[in-house]
Amino acid sequence: MLSQSLRIIAFIGLSLCPLAADSTFEPRPVHPLAINSNGSRLFAVNPAEGRLSVFAVGPIEHTQPILIAEIPVGLVPVTVRMRNDDEAWVVNELSDTISVVSISSRSTIATIHTGDEPADLVFHQGKAYLTCSRDNSVEVYDEVTHDQLSTIPLQGLLPRALATSSDGSVLHVAFQHTSNGTTILPRQISPAQTVPAYTNPDLPSPPLTAKIVSVDHADIGYNVLDHDIANIDVATESVTYQGAVGTNILALERLGNGSLAAANSEARNLISFETELKSRFAYSRVATVTGSTVSQIDLNDNPDPSFPTVNTASAATALAQPMALLAKDSDQIWVAAYGSDRIALADTTNSAILQRVDLRGLDAPAAERSAWTVRGPRGLAKHPSLPWLYSYNKLSHTLSVIDTRSYLPVAEVSLASFEDLDSDLKMGRAFLQDARLSGNGSVSCATCHIDLERDGMAWDLGDPTGSMLSIVGYLRSIHAYTTPITHDIHPMKGPLTTQTLIGLKDQTKLHWRGDKPSIQSFNSTFPNLMGGTLLPDEEMDKIANYLNSLNHHPNPYQELDRNPPATLNGGDPIAGVGVFALFDNHCIECHSLPSGTSNNIDLPSNVASTQPLKDPPLRTLYQRQYFNPTSGGDSITGFGLLHNGTGSEFPIVHPYTLHILDNPNRDQAVRDQEKLDLTAFLLSFDTGTAPSVGAQVTLNTITKTQTATLQRLEILENQTAGEFPNSDLVLRGIYQGNRHSFVYLPDSESYQANSPSIPNQSRADLIASMESTDVLIATGVPLGSAQRYAIDRNSNGMVDGEEQPPQLTVDTARQIRWPNTQSGWHLLKSGDLSQWSPFTAPVEDTSTEFSTQDNSSDGSAFFRLLRNW
């Protein structure tokens, strides 16, 4: 039994990894744009600041949307859907909530708590249907009461995008991680690796490894379910599944003819070796599903006829990684090619690309590559009456306007008052996801590392032309910490599963085999796998700096106070720490806390391998627990927990510990319980981000006196205090009838407002002073970020409530100017000082001021500036 002191030490050890103020979460927008019924307002999520941007859209002569409001929601919003013209529902992926937003009051009026990593939602007959990615489910809510009505479990991984049938009777759900008809044949029954004729003759025989095979291989005794899209009968909530669509289903859209369109990427992982996969390892496609019939539009030229050379000519028109769809009519569809910064118009009947729009078309022809060059289109919306198509650009943090008559971009504006990232970090993010850096323009790092995470696949990226590599490790498994041992690593490494690129900042050896000493050493991937050219060293440094800023989401199994659950799947996580830390088991020697890796390469035999492997981190094990290779069983994925894609679903025990936990001299019941306890600990392993980051509590006239609400708020307050705080805490919303925000100050146990007219108050006094219509949303935010979220958004040292509007001047020619030293204000116009409307004429930003021209013929007018937030 673990002593109380060891309990404390263990879990303090897990929590000594607070997020810094510059911590970043990679957003994964699903449906980030929406427009109201008359086209006067356009809505876009701002994941970087947890806000909903609202744009005023003017008449046809005013192509540029004007940002008029930035409404606080939850952290990392990824989807916005309009319930009606005055109510938007915003899905917050990090907060695990839906923010119900009143457009007229410019505030969140309710918060709905959801399952883990919600992604998309749709409305139908008074109900809201929501995908919860990590829970593999759809949750159903009442649109009015916000009560959860049911949960629909799904047999598929990472359900995200949604669409409905023409009559709304069927809900379609896209799984981002699906089977492409491949799985893993264990090393013990795999043939020796094929040695191509062009293999480096100086290489020794390659190691025996597992092998990627078709699911119908004679030695595969289990069934890998081909579930690409779930079809839910909304009346009965029964589910059927559609296969043969693609490996990663990235977006769904209903066409006017009733067919379902599915943007997808198809992994070609049955091809072995980096040399043969170069620039052709995935197809970008749009499938159309009519009944059970699936047809595909390949968005690019087939690269195989030019193999082994790279078809560079196709790069000028390539359409890489389709991540958003929007129906134009019965059989034509707009496609946002995220990786190549192009919008395409496709004809699904003739499988033809009719038009391509280059989002970089507004750039000067000889412009130097900058942080804003790579757009990354991730959402589309069409104006209901004007010829404007809007593109939500994740990587540039901008909104593009496309003229659907000329098929040209005609305007581009920022998504928010402030940039989402420092320009160098923005460039680093872009290089990873820009398919134009590949030889044929069709692939990027993000093709397999979707949104810098995983694709759920295993790949054989061995290089028969490579050379042996020597890496030094230590025998930590036998507590030999100072005696180095040299490992020889063969370039023909066999299958390895795609790893996440998030959470790398504390890793000093990378890859499953630890053969990359730094992020910069991946530069060879650009020419060797993608068929491009090496990046300059300074650009690789930008990539490294960006990746080192990325953090995982919290572990959903942990409690709000960062403690593990009391029990999990029959195991005790606290007791599991004891099993993990037990001297005889050696787990903690190699999988050191807090990340679960010692960054060491130990003896291959310790992990039942024929080649050296790095001790991998344990922070995302809970995401990779679904492989079931049981004979005759069903598995929703073809690849498992371990480096090569083997490794059954939990409970699983590391091969090295089998001789301890399965020792026949020990009681069988004890051994079985230890496995359950260890599994419970591993499933709840800390990700480096506390569950309080993103957590929300709603205070209104009903909830502010409820015990459960106050207890949850107290936990969030406690997470800001002590020697090792986990998060900061802000309140944002309506207070005493006006928009206000607050920061919790743990030292004084009081709340500081964004206005000097409101004194610091205790929680009790703040709640007591709230009026009946007030709503404040408490949100846990990363350490050091509270001031930016709630008090001083532009970080100029002055609280937002003290700042006065810039000086506005209007000359006799009705040219309007104001200094550009302050961001976040928009221009209003009135004819009688009682009714004010956003002025939607284009605004020019000169070196010193903003300026615009009033050319209307309505005589005298009044103008004023209003803050966006």
Secondary structure, 3 states (H helix, E strand, C coil): CCCHHHHHHHHHHHHCCCCCCCCECCCCCCECEEECCCCCEEEEEECCCCEEEEEECCCCCCCCCEEEEEEECCCCEEEEEEEECCEEEEEECCCCEEEEEECCCCEEEEEEECCCCEEEEEEECCEEEEEECCCCEEEEEECCCCCEEEEEECCCEEEEEEEECCCCCEEEEEEEECCCCEEEECHHHCCCCCCCCCCCCCCCCCCCCCEEEECCCCCCCCEECCCCEEEEECCCCCEEEECCCCCEEEEEEECCCCCEEEEEEEECCCCCCHHHHCCCCEEEEEEEEECCEEEEEECCCCCHHHCCCCCHHHHHCCCCCEEEEEECCCCEEEEEECCCCEEEEEECCCCEEEEEEEHHHHCCCCCCCCCCCCCCEEEEEECCCCCEEEEEECCCCEEEEEECCCCEEEEEEECCCCCCCCHHHHHHHHHHHCHHHCCCCCCCHHHHCHHHCCCCCEEECCCCCCCCEEEEEEEHHHCEEEEEEEEEECCCCCEEECCCCCCCCCCCCECCCCCECCHHHHHHHHHHCCCCCCCCHHHHHHHHHHHCCECCCCCCCCCCCCCCCCCECCECHHHHHHHHHCCCCCHHHHCCCCCCCCCCECCHHHHCCCCCCECCCCCCHHHCCCCCCCCCCEECCCCCCCCCCCCCCCCCCCHHHHHHHCCCCCCHHHHHHHHHHHHHHHHCCCCCCCCCCCCEEEECCCHHHCHHHHHHHHHHHHCCCCCCCCCEEEEEEEECCEEEEEEEECCCCEEEECCCCCCCECHHHHHHCCCCCCEEEEEEECCCCHHHHHHCCCCCCCCHHHCCCCCCEECCCCEEEEECCCCCEEEEEECCCCCCEECCCCCEECCCEEEEECCCCCCCCEEEEEECC
